[in-house]
């Protein structure tokens, strides 16, 4: 197979006469043709069009496509390299039925030691660009976790130089006591190396994390806040007059909304329908299962706090929901409280299941499984404390 250079093809476009039958009459039209090269079977490849512009588009489309026809030379035997015409001649003389494309594919499959030396910085940039347009928090997770690993092991090192021993050492020194956090971190990094190991790229010959051992996750009782502490936190938020933080805290503590869902609501504040007492929580883009669209029924105290706060523009001052949460944590610290990660959602599920006495309703409200609520949240608080939690009301209606 021999394919000519694209510039040469465009520079040698020829015009030939073309006969066409129109309404019973035979007419002659000029046809513009481009000679591309020779196919695997020795047949000449040509493209034709009624205008030069249309022909150039066809040529561009041909060369833009991923074609094995662009191979110029190929190694048939170790140490023996032939051009395409010689290779085709050898295939014909030996009466081999497989095509040159198939022969090339089989040969590449045996080249297990052949890699494309690529720095981790370049591979990561390509990987990030190829991630589908899904929810923002997953892209942020890839950036924060995979990039951290790449920079720690060696930002300018070739991917193929990374060993399993180095990767294991990296995760051993990882600053976290949570097995779930460590496993999530490792999962993102393992997927990155799997992407690098694809035959189309061959940045690595073998995934250095193929034998990585994940830690066993032991589910313990979630950390949540008592209704007295939550009341103290919201009194402090009201005193500080931070409408944006009040709205964020309300969505978390009194509506049970996930942090990434709060970020999405910040982009569609019209989904928080205060007059109707409900929130439309759309399904995240990219999810094929779980986290389906749901309607969140706001409790009366949630409606009151949202009215005091402001959902519109609640994330304008913050680059991420984590930064907004840290601002809430600082106000909590000044009020003498110690807030844990996901304190709002944990507190909501715990007190909601206690107040309504039906784990199924709580699961539907939070978009999680009934098993999750029963196994980890149900029975941690009494009905009286659950009702007291949802009776936390603001002192004022408006904040100047």
Secondary structure, DSSP 8 states (H G I E B T S, - for coil): -EE--HHHHHHT-EEEEEEEEETTEEEEEEEEEEEEEE-TTS-EEEEEESSHHHHHHHHHHHHHS--GGG--EEEEETTEEEEHHHHHHHHHHTT--S-HHHHHHHHHHH-TT-----BHHHHHHHHHHHS-S--HHHHHHHHHHHHHHHHHHHTTSBGGG--HHHHHHHHHS-S---HHHHHHHHHHHHHHHHHHTSTTT-S-SS-TTTT---------------HHHHHHHHHHHHHHT-HHHHHHHHHHHTT---HHHHHHHHH-GGGEETTTTEEEE---TT-SSSS--EEEE--HHHHHHHHHS--TTTTTT-SSHHHHHHHHHHHHHHTT----TTHHHHHHHHHHHHHHS-HHHHHHHHTS-HHHHHHHTTTSS-HHHHHHHTT---S-S---
